[in-house]
Amino acid sequence: MSAAAAVAIGVMTLGALAPPTASASASASAVSAAAAARPDAVQQALNTLVRDDGMPAALASVKDRNGRTRTYTAGVGDLSTGSKVPVDGQVRIGSNTKTFVAVVVLQLVGEGKIGLDATVDTYLPGLVRGEGIDGRRITVRQLLQHTSGLPDYGIHVDDDELRNRYFEPRELLDIALRDKADAAPGTTWGYSNTNYVLAGLIVQKVTGRPLAEEMDRRIIKRIGLRHTYFPAPGEMAVREPHPQGYHRNPADGPLRDFTEIDPSAGWAAGQLISTNSDLNRFFTTLLAGRLLPAAQLAEMRTTVPAGTSGLGYGLGLMSRPLSCGGVYWGHGGDIPGYETRGGATDDGRAANVAVTSIPTDEAAVQHVNDAVDRALCG
């Protein structure tokens, strides 16, 4: 569920060769055959993640600006059986869930039902109080932008709790409010899953419907995300073909199978399950203006600096520079067992990469980001 916001996948199509002349046809055919046998840059990046970084599996889906899609896999889908990785298999997408929640909130802003600069207390009176914490001073915009100063409940949920325990959203909030504020509202960017638990609670209060129903009605069914869903309470398995997810804690410990977990500790901050291709459809549709009115999409894309890597964070949407120029827009997500990175560009390119264990060192983190960059810059 961490913010890990690196996204970029690379070159995936080989340049077209000019038709050979008759005298050069033999050598040209040999070159063409060698090129066809050589993995392209995205496949090479996934192979590196498995071979050098110890990822059990890596998956990618890449869409070019003409709508052509390629899918990739590397590694094995199940370490105990050695089974193949399902092509475009379902994975837990962690904090990509936040972008879905932000879209729902901004749709409600467009409908006049939520004010971006209204306070949390406008919708949840008296609920958010603590040491240096006052819901009368925190706005909806600050929740979506991670500038509220609220502490993160996630640091207090250990692996075994996350795996086996069901949490009500209010319990997650109560865990967070035991700590003092990280900062005064509006003064600095600081990633906190607590912000999106509150955003989800506001959606439920305003609509009178469960958050999962609103996301399903307003986004998932509306744009045809056929492999994306919000697990029901107590639903621990992944419904469709999927690679097993593994978790290593401590960083030098053994890999443990974390495929089946109770994802309620994520809730509005990280509970969704999807595929790389569905994520590509979601982000391209969002950037194309088909989920939000222009005014709300512009608000979503208005960023503040997040860290030192050139990353910008808007309202549930991140921008990251590409090595080939420009930026892509997405989010990314970690939850024990899986990590996803990816996004889309304004000209219609999209790429998402998933690995079946959260990287535990800087090199592996960079290699996931490099895979995304290669795909989008190809």
Secondary structure, 3 states (H helix, E strand, C coil): CCCCCCCCECCCCCCCCCCCCHHHHHHHHHHHHHHHHCCCHHHHHHHHHHHCCCCCEEEEEEECCCCCEEEEEEECCECCCCECCCCCCCEECCCHHHHHHHHHHHHHHHCCCCCCCCEHHHHCCCCCEECCEECCCCEHHHHHHCCCCCCCHHHHCCHHHHHHCCCCHHHHHHHHCCCCCCCCCCCCCCCCCHHHHHHHHHHHHHHCCCHHHHHHHHHHCCCCCCCCECCCCCCCCCCCCCCCCEECCCCCCCCEECCCCCHHHCHHHCCCEECHHHHHHHHHHHHCCCCCCHHHHHHHCCCEECCCCCCEECCCCEEEECCCCCEEEECCEEECEEEEEEEECCCCCEEEEEECCCCCCHHHHHHHHHHHHHHHCC
